[in-house]
Amino acid sequence: MIRLALITLFLLLGCAGPGGNILNFKPQKSYSEYLVEFNSCTGKGILNSKGSLKGKLPFSFRSQRDSTFLEFSDLIGRKALFVWITNNSITARNLIDNKQYKYDEVIELLPVLKVLEPKDITQIIWGVQPNYKEKFKVLPQSVKNNIVLDFHKKNIQDEKQALVGMNYYEKNSKNSIEIDIDVRKRNTDFLNMKKVWRLLKY
């Protein structure tokens, strides 16, 4: 289950590309506009994977400025995986196996991350679709043709037609991944991100 969460996160970072297979939505506000109005964003959702990796993982998130903290739970509710994201780095800690993954290790596993920015995930958390088009021009056409990525919207709380997640499908492997945010709250309060950062320390 930990492997599922890690692979899913890395697939979403490393395989989402532009082109005819992507459905684009114009956000109600830009990411920078949200940061002017709010100081933090919290919520929860679920990750659903089908194909060679099957399973559902609930998660919660806390985001403030350029830092985002994701907490994944296993099927019986145990804390299983912590992920810390900043503009230029990703750190993940497997709580079950007590193993830490640094960004350099992630890049070695998926070199395509060299052309992507972790801050894209933070923008999705805040409800903004990042712009992938320029970043993916360098990828081979065969890679782009193998990917179907749709961002989706729905009404949540007081927010109508909010961007709440994405559907990812890989044609060759038949693997599909869906992330759906059920609850999102943008706040004017500041979060104690140092507290959650300490959770990644041994």
TACOR-V327025 format. One record per residue. RES is the residue in one small letter. SS is DSSP state (hx for helix, st for strand, lp for the rest). PHI is phi in degrees with one decimal (* if undefined). D_FIRST is the distance of its C-alpha to the first C-alpha in whole Angstrom. Layout:
RES/SS/PHI/D_FIRST ; RES/SS/PHI/D_FIRST
This chain:
m/lp/*/0 ; i/hx/-63.7/4 ; r/hx/-60.5/5 ; l/hx/-59.9/5 ; a/hx/-64.6/6 ; l/hx/-64.5/9 ; i/hx/-62.8/10 ; t/hx/-62.9/11 ; l/hx/-60.2/12 ; f/hx/-69.8/14 ; l/hx/-62.6/15 ; l/hx/-65.8/17 ; l/hx/-75.9/19 ; g/hx/-94.1/20 ; c/hx/-123.2/20 ; a/lp/-81.5/22 ; g/lp/-133.9/26 ; p/lp/-85.4/29 ; g/lp/126.8/31 ; g/lp/-67.9/32 ; n/lp/-90.3/29 ; i/st/-113.6/28 ; l/st/-98.2/29 ; n/lp/-99.8/31 ; f/lp/-117.3/31 ; k/lp/-84.6/34 ; p/lp/-67.9/33 ; q/lp/-65.0/35 ; k/lp/-138.2/35 ; s/lp/-81.1/34 ; y/hx/-60.9/32 ; s/hx/-64.3/35 ; e/hx/-67.0/36 ; y/hx/-62.3/34 ; l/hx/-68.9/34 ; v/hx/-72.8/37 ; e/hx/-86.7/37 ; f/lp/-127.8/34 ; n/lp/-106.2/33 ; s/st/-152.7/29 ; c/st/-145.0/26 ; t/st/-132.1/24 ; g/st/167.0/22 ; k/st/-153.5/18 ; g/st/-164.6/16 ; i/st/-142.8/13 ; l/st/-109.2/11 ; n/st/-123.6/12 ; s/st/-124.6/11 ; k/st/-131.1/13 ; g/lp/111.6/14 ; s/lp/-67.9/12 ; l/lp/-115.7/9 ; k/lp/-114.9/9 ; g/st/156.0/8 ; k/st/-125.1/9 ; l/st/-129.8/8 ; p/st/-72.5/11 ; f/st/-146.9/13 ; s/st/-122.3/16 ; f/st/-142.0/18 ; r/st/-136.2/22 ; s/st/-136.5/24 ; q/st/-145.3/27 ; r/lp/54.8/29 ; d/lp/-94.9/28 ; s/st/-115.2/25 ; t/st/-132.8/21 ; f/st/-119.0/19 ; l/st/-112.0/15 ; e/st/-124.2/13 ; f/st/-96.5/10 ; s/st/-117.7/9 ; d/lp/-86.4/7 ; l/lp/-66.3/9 ; i/lp/-103.0/11 ; g/lp/90.4/12 ; r/lp/-77.3/12 ; k/st/-65.9/12 ; a/st/-117.5/8 ; l/st/-149.9/10 ; f/st/-109.5/13 ; v/st/-131.6/15 ; w/st/-113.2/18 ; i/st/-123.1/20 ; t/lp/-122.3/24 ; n/lp/-55.8/26 ; n/lp/-126.3/26 ; s/lp/-152.0/23 ; i/st/-136.2/19 ; t/st/-125.6/18 ; a/st/-128.6/14 ; r/st/-127.6/13 ; n/st/-83.9/10 ; l/lp/-76.1/12 ; i/lp/-71.1/10 ; d/lp/-95.9/11 ; n/lp/54.3/14 ; k/st/-125.1/14 ; q/st/-108.1/16 ; y/st/-117.7/16 ; k/lp/-94.8/19 ; y/hx/-61.0/20 ; d/hx/-60.6/22 ; e/hx/-67.7/19 ; v/hx/-66.7/18 ; i/hx/-63.0/21 ; e/hx/-64.2/21 ; l/hx/-74.9/18 ; l/lp/-134.6/19 ; p/hx/-60.1/23 ; v/hx/-63.1/24 ; l/hx/-63.9/22 ; k/hx/-66.5/26 ; v/hx/-103.0/27 ; l/lp/-116.9/25 ; e/lp/-121.9/25 ; p/lp/-57.3/22 ; k/hx/-63.1/25 ; d/hx/-60.7/24 ; i/hx/-65.5/21 ; t/hx/-62.0/23 ; q/hx/-63.8/25 ; i/hx/-63.8/23 ; i/hx/-57.0/22 ; w/hx/-79.1/26 ; g/lp/98.4/26 ; v/lp/-122.6/28 ; q/lp/-81.3/27 ; p/lp/-71.4/28 ; n/lp/-92.1/30 ; y/lp/-96.3/29 ; k/lp/-58.1/32 ; e/lp/-65.3/33 ; k/hx/-69.5/30 ; f/hx/-98.1/30 ; k/hx/-63.9/33 ; v/hx/-82.9/32 ; l/lp/-78.8/30 ; p/lp/-59.8/31 ; q/hx/-62.0/32 ; s/hx/-62.7/30 ; v/hx/-70.1/27 ; k/hx/-62.5/28 ; n/hx/-68.6/29 ; n/lp/-85.7/25 ; i/st/-113.4/24 ; v/st/-121.2/24 ; l/st/-134.1/23 ; d/st/-120.2/24 ; f/st/-90.5/24 ; h/st/-129.1/25 ; k/st/-123.8/27 ; k/st/-162.2/28 ; n/st/-81.1/30 ; i/st/-132.6/28 ; q/lp/50.2/30 ; d/lp/-95.3/33 ; e/st/-109.2/32 ; k/st/-90.2/33 ; q/st/49.1/31 ; a/st/-84.2/29 ; l/st/-70.0/26 ; v/st/-121.3/23 ; g/st/165.9/21 ; m/st/-150.3/20 ; n/st/-116.2/19 ; y/st/-117.4/19 ; y/st/-138.1/19 ; e/st/-107.8/20 ; k/lp/-63.1/23 ; n/lp/-66.5/23 ; s/lp/-90.6/19 ; k/lp/66.3/19 ; n/st/-82.3/16 ; s/st/-133.3/16 ; i/st/-136.8/14 ; e/st/-129.9/15 ; i/st/-115.3/16 ; d/st/-131.9/18 ; i/st/-89.9/20 ; d/st/-88.7/21 ; v/st/-133.5/23 ; r/st/-139.4/25 ; k/st/-133.9/27 ; r/st/-88.4/29 ; n/st/-123.6/31 ; t/lp/-87.5/35 ; d/lp/-76.7/34 ; f/lp/-91.5/32 ; l/lp/-99.1/29 ; n/lp/-88.6/28 ; m/hx/-72.7/26 ; k/hx/-64.0/27 ; k/hx/-65.2/26 ; v/hx/-74.9/22 ; w/hx/-61.5/23 ; r/hx/-65.3/23 ; l/hx/-66.7/20 ; l/hx/-86.3/19 ; k/lp/-81.5/21 ; y/lp/-78.1/21
